[in-house]
Amino acid sequence: MTQTTYNYATVKGRRMFYREAGDAALPTLVLLHGFPTSSFMFRDLIPLLADRFHVIAPDYIGFGQSDAPSAADFDYTFDNLTAHVAALIDELGLTSYILYMQDFGGPVGFRLFAERPQAVRGFVIQNTNAYLEGVGEPAAKVFLPLWEERNAETEAGARMFLNAGTTQFQYLVGARDVSAISPDNWTHDQALLDRPGTDAYMLDLLVDYQTNVAAYESWHAAFRAHAPQTLIVWGRNDPFFTPAGAEAFRQDLPQAELVWLDSGHFVLDENAPQVAAEIIRAFAG
């Protein structure tokens, strides 16, 4: 096991935080976190991988320990989050890497792949979406009206995803054993969500999520054209990104390996050792 270090880099005028572990001579694995969390979600996984991979786990702008400018001072879109992650990757001199993507990490990672497919050695896909089949009813009921028209009424539904009860629910729903899920998860996430002004830019991102749906077909074409090695590890009890979304990746990545986990949206508290073992077997075996 190697030490995890906690680092900052200035990219595009903003300070970005990232966790790093492992020898830089090993294959690089970039861990892209979900919503409403940060690289904190990977704290148990990183040490399990660091003997076999060079691991980088950034916090997007507005998340975790990275700069969090106001919505007035930063364009909170998935294109811009991705541009800053890409700039960090370039700053660190990474030219070949595997992408682990969960939730918001999918739209960031699939954009990176579409822009620079030659750099991406493979995918680890965990409860993130690139197919309409995978959109669960709880998410669809909130976000489809918001995307059709952003107003006070539709924003109210989206704001439910910013409150403490929903943050906790996202971690506990579908868990095999709720006593294995650390309350540090939602306590940490909610403390950051509750910072003044965070709700405004999180709403901007939830509205902008529709640009990901619009990009699905272009991502599918990139999947088919470049056929990256793909491991899917999926919490089958996730009500937001459903099992159909996991299976849909095989439409365009027929070689993808799919591993089901008896877990929910966030799988690592219960399953970090198994997920690490699957990644090592697939990409460092």
C-alpha positions as CSV (number, residue, x, y, z in Angstrom):
1,M,0.0,0.0,0.0
2,T,1.3,3.5,-0.9
3,Q,0.5,6.8,0.7
4,T,-2.3,8.9,-0.6
5,T,-1.2,12.6,-1.0
6,Y,-3.5,15.6,-1.1
7,N,-2.6,18.2,-3.7
8,Y,-3.6,21.3,-5.5
9,A,-2.9,22.6,-9.0
10,T,-3.9,25.9,-10.6
11,V,-5.6,25.3,-14.0
12,K,-7.3,27.9,-16.1
13,G,-6.9,30.3,-13.2
14,R,-8.7,28.1,-10.7
15,R,-7.3,25.9,-7.9
16,M,-8.2,22.3,-8.3
17,F,-7.7,19.6,-5.6
18,Y,-6.8,16.1,-6.3
19,R,-5.8,12.9,-4.5
20,E,-2.9,10.9,-5.8
21,A,-1.4,7.6,-4.9
22,G,0.8,5.0,-6.6
23,D,3.9,5.0,-8.7
24,A,3.6,7.3,-11.8
25,A,5.3,4.5,-13.8
26,L,2.2,2.3,-13.3
27,P,-0.9,2.5,-15.5
28,T,-2.9,5.6,-14.6
29,L,-6.5,5.4,-13.3
30,V,-8.4,8.7,-13.1
31,L,-11.4,8.5,-10.7
32,L,-14.2,10.9,-11.6
33,H,-16.7,11.4,-8.8
34,G,-20.5,11.8,-8.7
35,F,-23.0,14.2,-7.3
36,P,-23.2,15.6,-4.7
37,T,-19.9,14.2,-3.5
38,S,-16.2,14.6,-4.4
39,S,-13.0,12.6,-4.5
40,F,-13.8,11.8,-0.8
41,M,-16.0,9.0,-2.2
42,F,-12.9,7.1,-3.3
43,R,-11.0,7.3,0.0
44,D,-11.4,3.5,0.7
45,L,-10.8,2.5,-2.9
46,I,-7.6,4.4,-3.6
47,P,-5.4,2.5,-1.1
48,L,-6.6,-0.8,-2.6
49,L,-5.5,0.2,-6.1
50,A,-2.3,2.1,-5.4
51,D,0.0,-0.9,-5.5
52,R,-1.1,-1.6,-9.1
53,F,-2.0,1.8,-10.5
54,H,-1.1,5.4,-10.5
55,V,-4.3,6.9,-9.1
56,I,-5.6,10.4,-9.6
57,A,-8.9,11.6,-8.1
58,P,-9.8,15.2,-8.8
59,D,-12.5,17.4,-7.3
60,Y,-14.4,19.3,-10.0
61,I,-14.6,23.1,-9.7
62,G,-17.4,23.8,-7.2
63,F,-17.0,20.4,-5.5
64,G,-14.9,19.1,-2.5
65,Q,-11.7,21.0,-1.8
66,S,-11.5,22.7,-5.2
67,D,-12.3,26.4,-5.8
68,A,-16.0,27.1,-5.7
69,P,-16.6,30.4,-7.4
70,S,-20.2,31.8,-7.5
71,A,-22.5,31.1,-10.4
72,A,-22.0,34.7,-11.4
73,D,-18.2,34.2,-11.7
74,F,-18.0,30.8,-13.3
75,D,-19.9,29.0,-16.1
76,Y,-21.2,25.9,-14.4
77,T,-21.7,23.5,-17.3
78,F,-20.5,20.0,-17.9
79,D,-18.4,21.3,-20.8
80,N,-16.6,23.7,-18.4
81,L,-16.2,21.1,-15.6
82,T,-14.7,18.8,-18.3
83,A,-12.4,21.5,-19.6
84,H,-10.9,22.0,-16.2
85,V,-10.4,18.3,-15.6
86,A,-8.7,18.1,-19.0
87,A,-6.5,21.0,-18.1
88,L,-5.5,19.2,-14.9
89,I,-4.7,16.0,-16.7
90,D,-2.5,18.0,-19.1
91,E,-0.9,19.9,-16.2
92,L,0.0,16.5,-14.6
93,G,1.4,15.2,-17.9
94,L,-1.0,12.3,-18.2
95,T,-1.2,10.9,-21.8
96,S,-2.7,7.5,-21.2
97,Y,-5.3,6.6,-18.6
98,I,-8.3,4.5,-17.6
99,L,-11.4,6.4,-16.5
100,Y,-13.5,5.3,-13.5
101,M,-16.8,7.2,-13.7
102,Q,-19.7,7.4,-11.3
103,D,-22.8,9.6,-11.7
104,F,-21.6,13.1,-12.8
105,G,-18.3,11.4,-13.6
106,G,-19.9,9.8,-16.7
107,P,-20.7,13.1,-18.5
108,V,-17.2,14.4,-17.6
109,G,-15.4,11.2,-18.6
110,F,-17.4,10.6,-21.8
111,R,-16.7,14.1,-22.9
112,L,-13.0,13.5,-22.3
113,F,-13.1,10.3,-24.3
114,A,-14.9,12.0,-27.2
115,E,-12.3,14.7,-27.3
116,R,-9.2,12.5,-26.9
117,P,-10.1,8.8,-27.4
118,Q,-6.4,7.9,-28.1
119,A,-5.6,8.8,-24.5
120,V,-8.2,6.6,-22.8
121,R,-7.1,3.0,-22.3
122,G,-10.4,1.9,-20.9
123,F,-13.6,2.6,-18.8
124,V,-14.7,1.5,-15.4
125,I,-18.4,2.5,-15.4
126,Q,-20.3,2.6,-12.1
127,N,-23.9,3.8,-11.9
128,T,-23.6,6.5,-14.5
129,N,-25.7,7.0,-17.6
130,A,-25.3,7.3,-21.3
131,Y,-28.6,5.8,-22.3
132,L,-32.2,7.0,-21.8
133,E,-33.1,3.4,-20.7
134,G,-31.2,4.0,-17.5
135,V,-33.0,7.1,-16.3
136,G,-35.0,6.0,-13.2
137,E,-38.5,7.4,-12.5
138,P,-37.4,9.5,-9.4
139,A,-34.9,11.4,-11.6
140,A,-37.1,11.6,-14.6
141,K,-40.1,13.1,-12.7
142,V,-37.9,15.9,-11.4
143,F,-35.6,16.7,-14.2
144,L,-37.7,16.4,-17.4
145,P,-40.0,19.2,-16.3
146,L,-36.9,21.3,-15.3
147,W,-35.4,20.8,-18.7
148,E,-38.6,21.7,-20.4
149,E,-38.9,25.0,-18.5
150,R,-36.8,26.3,-15.7
151,N,-39.1,28.3,-13.2
152,A,-39.7,28.5,-9.5
153,E,-42.0,25.4,-9.6
154,T,-39.6,23.1,-11.5
155,E,-36.6,24.4,-9.5
156,A,-38.4,23.4,-6.3
157,G,-38.4,19.8,-7.3
158,A,-34.7,19.9,-8.2
159,R,-33.9,21.6,-4.9
160,M,-35.0,18.4,-3.1
161,F,-31.7,16.9,-4.4
162,L,-29.8,19.5,-2.4
163,N,-31.3,18.9,1.0
164,A,-29.9,16.8,3.8
165,G,-32.6,14.1,3.7
166,T,-32.0,13.4,0.0
167,T,-28.3,13.4,0.3
168,Q,-28.5,10.7,3.0
169,F,-31.1,8.8,1.0
170,Q,-28.8,8.6,-2.0
171,Y,-26.3,6.7,0.1
172,L,-28.7,4.4,1.9
173,V,-31.2,3.5,-0.7
174,G,-30.5,0.0,-2.0
175,A,-27.7,-0.7,0.4
176,R,-27.3,-4.3,1.4
177,D,-26.4,-3.4,4.9
178,V,-27.0,0.2,6.0
179,S,-24.8,-0.2,9.0
180,A,-21.9,-0.4,6.6
181,I,-22.6,3.0,5.1
182,S,-20.6,5.7,6.9
183,P,-22.5,8.9,7.9
184,D,-19.3,10.7,7.1
185,N,-20.5,10.5,3.4
186,W,-23.6,12.6,3.7
187,T,-22.3,14.8,6.5
188,H,-19.3,15.8,4.4
189,D,-21.4,16.3,1.2
190,Q,-24.1,18.3,2.9
191,A,-21.7,20.6,4.6
192,L,-20.4,21.6,1.2
193,L,-23.8,21.8,-0.4
194,D,-24.9,24.2,2.4
195,R,-22.2,26.8,1.6
196,P,-23.7,30.1,0.6
197,G,-24.3,30.2,-3.1
198,T,-23.8,26.5,-3.8
199,D,-27.4,25.9,-4.5
200,A,-27.4,28.4,-7.4
201,Y,-24.6,26.7,-9.3
202,M,-25.8,23.2,-8.5
203,L,-29.1,24.1,-10.0
204,D,-27.3,25.4,-13.1
205,L,-25.6,22.0,-13.4
206,L,-28.8,20.1,-12.9
207,V,-30.4,22.2,-15.7
208,D,-27.3,21.7,-17.9
209,Y,-27.5,17.9,-17.4
210,Q,-29.8,17.9,-20.5
211,T,-26.8,18.6,-22.6
212,N,-25.5,15.2,-21.6
213,V,-28.7,13.5,-22.9
214,A,-28.3,15.5,-26.2
215,A,-24.7,14.1,-26.5
216,Y,-25.7,10.4,-26.0
217,E,-25.8,9.5,-29.6
218,S,-22.4,11.1,-30.3
219,W,-20.9,9.2,-27.4
220,H,-22.4,6.0,-28.7
221,A,-20.7,6.6,-32.0
222,A,-17.4,7.2,-30.2
223,F,-17.8,4.0,-28.2
224,R,-18.4,2.0,-31.5
225,A,-15.5,3.7,-33.3
226,H,-12.9,3.2,-30.6
227,A,-14.2,0.2,-28.6
228,P,-12.4,0.9,-25.3
229,Q,-12.0,-2.0,-22.9
230,T,-14.9,-1.6,-20.5
231,L,-15.7,-3.0,-17.0
232,I,-19.1,-2.1,-15.6
233,V,-19.6,-2.5,-11.9
234,W,-23.2,-1.5,-11.0
235,G,-25.3,-1.3,-7.9
236,R,-28.4,-3.1,-9.1
237,N,-30.7,-1.4,-6.5
238,D,-30.1,2.1,-7.7
239,P,-33.4,3.9,-8.3
240,F,-31.8,6.8,-10.1
241,F,-29.6,5.0,-12.6
242,T,-31.3,1.7,-13.1
243,P,-30.0,-1.8,-14.2
244,A,-31.3,-1.1,-17.7
245,G,-28.7,1.7,-18.0
246,A,-25.9,-0.7,-17.3
247,E,-27.1,-3.3,-19.8
248,A,-27.6,-0.6,-22.5
249,F,-23.8,0.0,-22.7
250,R,-23.5,-3.3,-24.4
251,Q,-25.5,-2.0,-27.4
252,D,-22.4,0.0,-28.4
253,L,-19.7,-1.7,-26.2
254,P,-20.6,-5.4,-26.8
255,Q,-17.3,-6.6,-25.2
256,A,-18.1,-4.8,-21.9
257,E,-17.9,-7.0,-18.8
258,L,-20.8,-6.4,-16.4
259,V,-20.5,-7.1,-12.7
260,W,-23.6,-6.7,-10.6
261,L,-23.4,-5.5,-7.0
262,D,-26.1,-5.9,-4.3
263,S,-25.9,-2.2,-3.6
264,G,-27.4,1.2,-4.5
265,H,-26.2,4.4,-6.1
266,F,-23.0,4.6,-4.1
267,V,-21.4,1.2,-3.9
268,L,-18.0,1.7,-2.4
269,D,-18.7,1.6,1.4
270,E,-19.9,-1.9,1.0
271,N,-18.0,-3.1,-2.0
272,A,-14.6,-1.3,-2.3
273,P,-12.5,-4.6,-2.0
274,Q,-14.6,-6.3,-4.7
275,V,-14.5,-3.3,-7.0
276,A,-10.8,-3.0,-6.6
277,A,-10.3,-6.7,-7.3
278,E,-12.4,-6.4,-10.5
279,I,-10.4,-3.4,-11.7
280,I,-7.1,-5.1,-11.0
281,R,-8.2,-8.3,-12.7
282,A,-9.5,-6.4,-15.8
283,F,-6.7,-3.9,-16.2
284,A,-3.6,-5.1,-14.3
285,G,-4.1,-8.8,-14.3
